[in-house]
Amino acid sequence: MDKERYQYEVSASGRVNLIGEHVDYCGGKVFPAALSLKNYVFVRANGGDRIRLRWTDIPLEVDLEIDKLESYREVKYANYIAGSLYVWREAGHPLVGADMLFDCKVPFGSGLSSSAAIEVSTIAAMCAITNLPLDKPAIALAAQKAEREYAGVNCGIMDQYASACGVAGHAMLLDCATLACEQVPIDLGEYLLVIANCNKPHNLVESKYNERRAETEEALRAFQRVLPVESLAEVTAADFARYGTLLTGKVYDRARHVIEECARVEAAAQAMKEGDLPALGALLNASHASLRDLYEVTGRELDALQEAALSSPDCIGSRMTGAGFGGCTISLVKAAAKEDFIRTLTERYKAKIGYPPSIYEAEISDGITIKKL
Ligand code: GLA
């Protein structure tokens, strides 16, 4: 890879969410952090009217015509990039011909938001070569729009926001209704976070995700008949106790998860600020149980991984992170026992599921970075 040929190295992050799962699209608060697992874009303006895409580890060459960006929906790997640039342009921003080399260190399909990292870094790269000031929240919103309209996942704002606006050493307490964002220092004392991928093959995230989202919208419509609320996150525990009977079956369970998870996010941020790690661990466990029993997005593999983590005396909390249906767990583990923990986790998970998990080493890092080359 000949870096000198490019003007900038631009990066955006994958993310973990500490807690606040499946609440971003309900106007709730989430608590994600940006990872040092990133997508890198090496970029330079080329003076033409095409955006030439290349990858460090995928033998593929795609040239995008700036005036036809809407027509690459079916082109694997290039679709997220074309979609992001398309949305950015539709929002009134300039695009210029460019050479872009992609180097993605966020494992694909891991649930750590490789797609958000690609979308966000693509737009940031275009900002760099068009000399636009870096408006990270605006980039996150455009990237989310690309994911929804171009990739067809009706997602919330959490992933793209964390990918763009993350701050090293901090988790962001992000209010998804207002986008008010408080950066909370991550101080885990004698503990650390272990990220493990359950490696479940072929998960159907998109369709199931959109289905859950529709169920929460149905719940909201029912509450709106009796309460002046604009989002499900505004429904309080007391409201739910009173009006929950308006909902039936699965829709009741989904709404209960959202309302209780929103309360857990506040409690978790407080526990983090007070350095109360056992309280944080208990909240992670409660979140997983709710995602398993009420929201039904865990599945056999993620449950086995969480149980294997909790079977270690050195783990004080574990949960799935991200959309679910596969992907990763995070576990709060005594730092001194990390290697033992990983060994036990791997053995017990493999004994139950038949193949091992993957463990990722990552720091909590800055979101978008731009380096002049
Ligand atoms: C995916 C979506 C996010 C969020 C999570 C679940 O990662 O992209 O917007 O909804 O699932 O919390």
Residues whose N, C-alpha, C, O or C-beta is under 5 A from the ligand:
A	BS01	GLA	G20 E21 H22 V23 D24 C155 G156 I157 M158 D159 G322 A323
